[in-house]
């Protein structure tokens, strides 16, 4: 059963290709979810996958792409061992990993 995280990344994370790079990393790890810019100039998102891959993803979020300057990664929500139905509901019908505008 997969785990789910909701995250918020603060710092210089908008206008530096953070969302596209995050999508690429998530897909490489086989994660499902989404990432979006927030009005407060942070980036937020949701990811579903194995505990191991989510840990690798969280490590990536702390660094981000080359032009990003990550000040803080906040884990807003963390659920372990969710059902596929719960995952589908959290993903709001999305497949793969999406950049939400």
C-alpha positions in Angstrom: 0.0 0.0 0.0 1.4 3.4 -0.9 2.1 6.4 1.3 1.0 10.0 0.7 2.6 13.3 1.4 1.5 16.9 1.0 4.4 19.3 0.9 5.2 23.0 0.8 8.5 24.4 -0.3 9.6 27.9 0.5 12.4 30.1 -0.7 13.3 31.0 -4.2 11.2 28.3 -5.8 9.1 30.2 -8.4 10.5 31.2 -11.7 13.4 28.8 -11.5 11.9 25.7 -13.2 11.1 24.1 -9.8 7.7 22.6 -10.8 9.0 21.0 -14.0 12.1 19.7 -12.3 10.0 18.3 -9.5 7.7 16.6 -12.0 10.7 15.0 -13.7 12.1 13.8 -10.4 8.7 12.4 -9.3 8.2 10.5 -12.5 11.7 9.1 -12.3 10.8 7.7 -8.9 7.4 6.3 -10.1 5.4 8.7 -8.0 1.9 10.0 -8.7 0.7 13.5 -7.7 0.9 17.2 -8.6 2.9 20.3 -7.9 1.7 24.0 -8.1 2.8 27.5 -7.4 1.1 29.1 -4.4 0.1 32.8 -4.0 2.7 33.2 -1.2 5.5 32.4 -3.6 6.0 28.9 -2.3 5.4 25.7 -4.2 3.0 23.0 -2.9 2.1 19.6 -3.9 1.1 16.0 -3.2 2.9 12.8 -3.9 1.8 9.2 -3.6 4.2 6.2 -3.7 6.4 3.9 -1.7 8.0 5.1 1.5 11.5 4.6 0.0 10.7 6.7 -3.1 8.9 9.4 -1.1 12.0 9.7 1.1 14.2 10.1 -2.0 11.7 12.7 -3.3 11.8 14.7 0.0 15.6 14.7 -0.2 15.3 16.2 -3.7 12.8 18.8 -2.6 15.3 20.1 0.0 17.7 20.9 -2.9 15.5 21.5 -5.9 16.9 22.4 -9.4 20.1 24.4 -9.8 18.6 28.0 -9.7 16.3 27.3 -6.7 17.2 28.4 -3.2 15.2 26.2 -0.9 14.7 27.7 2.5 12.2 25.2 4.0 10.4 22.0 3.1 7.3 21.6 5.2 5.5 18.2 5.4 1.9 19.3 5.6 0.5 15.8 5.7 1.9 12.3 5.8 -0.3 9.2 5.6 1.1 5.7 5.5 -0.4 2.6 4.0 -3.3 4.2 2.2 -5.6 2.2 0.0 -5.7 2.7 -3.8 -9.1 4.2 -3.4 -7.8 6.8 -1.0 -4.9 7.5 -3.3 -7.2 8.0 -6.3 -9.4 10.4 -4.2 -6.4 12.4 -3.0 -5.1 12.6 -6.6 -8.5 14.0 -7.7 -8.6 11.7 -10.8 -5.1 12.7 -12.0 -2.8 10.1 -13.5 0.9 10.4 -13.4 2.4 13.6 -12.0 1.1 16.9 -13.1 2.2 20.5 -13.0 -1.0 22.4 -11.9 -1.4 26.0 -12.9 
